[in-house]
Amino acid sequence: MKKITFALVLAGSILLSSCDVLTQIASQFSSVANLANCEFALKNVSNVSVAGVNVKNLTNGNLSATDIVKLVAAYQSKQVPLNLNVNVDVTNPTQTQAAMTALDWILAIDGTDMANGVSSKNYTIKPSTTTTVPLPVSTDLGQLFSQKGLDALKTFASSFTSEGVSSKVGLRVRPSLSVGTTQVPFPNYITLEKKTGSTTSTKKKS
């Protein structure tokens, strides 16, 4: 009798455990599926430096002698390193949490693709909230501005507003989600462009 009772308890425990696992799977699937309802927008660009010079020094005219030497040397060598953080807002307008397991990105300067990469960090976007995803970017502007002259480089640097917005910076992103052990990306890239006073988010193939 004790063996039968133990077997029944064990069977009940396994059944309850299986139900918990199924509930977790269902919850994860719902979170993953809800990513399609999220909205992506380019929030701003921060920590921008050109050839090691803070872009704010360029826009404010507060260049030191060292800054000038760095810029001239970079321009003459046709190697103008650009470093910045691009911050993407992911908004979940629903009442169900969403999950994102990766975010591929392509950065464009003046309409020319300059860098690409992927953020592999997992994000959970809670209902009716916005999560900011930072994307560190490093690229070289040398080829882009070698034929346009130093003035073009100055124009690019001065295009950044105090809010970290530049009409010359464009971004395309493609979120991914995990289905089991498989990473499934969105079929299309989402084009994000933020100009002063306006934000657009449109779906577009890369």
N, C-alpha and C positions, 0 to 999 in steps of 0.2 A: 504493500500500500504506500509506504514511504517513497519507494522508487517511482511509483506512478505519479504521486504528488509532485516529486522533484522534477520529473519529466514534463509535467504540465506547466510548472512554474518556469522551467527553462524554455519551453516552447513559447510561453507567453512573453518572456523577456526578449527572446529573439524576434518575435512578431512586433513588439513595441519598438525594439531597436531598428528593425527594418522600416517601420513607419516613420521613425525620426529621420532616418537616412533619406527616405523618399521625400519627406517634407523639406529637408535641406536642399535636395536636388531641385525640387520644384521652385523653392525660393531663389536659388541661384539662377535657374533658367529664366525666371521672371525678371530678375535684376539685369541679366545679360540682354534679354529681348528688349527691355525698356530703354536701352542705350539708343535705339533708333528714334526715340521720341525726344532726345536731348538736343539742345541748341548750342552751337559753337560760335564763339565770337572772339576776335582779337582784342584783348583788353588794352594792352600797352606794350611798350618796349622799354626795358630798363638796363642800367649798367652798360651803356653804349660807349665803346672806345674805338678810335680809329688810329692805327699805328701806335697804340699804347697811350694815346691822348684822350682824356675824357671829352666826350662830344660837347658837354656843357661849356668847356673852355673855349671851344670853337664858336659856339653860338653866342656866348657872352663877350667874346673878344678878350678873354683873360688868358691868352696864351703866354706861357713863359718862354724864355730863350731855349730851354730844353725841349719844350713842346714843338717849337718851330723847327728845330734841328731834326727831331724825330719825323715830322711830317715831310719835310723836304727830302730827307734821306730815303724814306719809304717811297715817295713818289718817283724819285730818280731811279730807284732800284726796281720799280714797277711791282713791288710787293707791298701792298697796303692791307695789313691784317685788320679785320673787323671782328669785334667780340661784343656780344649782346645777349640779353635774356629776353625771349619773346614769351609773353604771358597770355595764355589762352583760357578764356572763361567757358566752362561747360555748365549749362543750366538745365536742371531737371524740372520741367513744369508740371510733372505728374505727382500723384500721391503714392507712387511706388518707387523704391530706390533703384538706381541703375548702377551697372558695373562696367568699367572699361579696363582692359588688360594691357593695351598698348596704343600708341598714337604715332603713326608715321607722319612726317612733315617735310615740306619743301618750301624753302625761303627764296623769294624773288626780290631783287633790287632793280628799280626802274624797269620792271617787266622782264628781267632776265633771271632765270633760275641760277642761284649762286651757291646754295647749300641744301643738304637734306640729311635726315637722320630719323631716329625713332626713340620715343620715350617708352621704356618697358615697365614702368612702375604701375602697379595696380591702383585704380581709383574707385571709390564708392561714392556716388553722387546721391545724397539723400533727397527725399521728396521736397519739392518747392525750394531748393537751394541751388547755389552756384559754387562750383569748385574751380579754383584757378590752377592750371597746369603750367609750370615754368619749363621752357625749352631753351637750354643753353646753346648758343650758336657761335661758331667760329668759321670765318671764311676769309677770302682774299679779294679785295676790290681792285687790285692792280690792273688786271686785264680790262676790267669794265671802264676804268677812268684813264687808262694810258693814252687813249686817243681823244678823249674829251677835254683834257687839260686839268690843271689844278683847280680852276674855278668850279668845275663840275663836282669835285670832291668837297669844296667848301659849300656848294649848294646842297649837296646831300646831307652834310653835317648840320646845316642850318634848317633843314626841313623838319627836324624834331621839335615838337612843342614841349612846353613845360610838363604836360601830362604824359609825355612819352609816346606821342603819336607822330607818325610820318607817312605822308601820302606816297612816298617812294618805296615803302616796305610792304610787300605782299606775302601772304602765307596760305598754303594749302595743306590741309590735314586729312588723314584717313584713320579713323578709330578702328580698333580691333577688339574682338571679344573671344573668350575661350569657350569652346563647346567640348567638354571632356578634356582631352589632352591636345585638341586641335585649335590653333589660332585662326580665327576667321575674320578677315578684314572687311570693311565696308566695300561695296563694289566700286564706288566713286570717291574721289577726293572732294572735300568741301573747301571751297575758296573763301578765305577770310580776308577782307580788306577793311581797314579802319582809317578813315580820314577825319580831319577835324570836324567834330560835331555830328558824325554819322558813322554807323557800323553796318556792314553788309555781310551776310552769310548765305552763300549760294552753293548748290551742289553742282559739281562740274567734274568731268573726267579729266584725269591728268594727261 
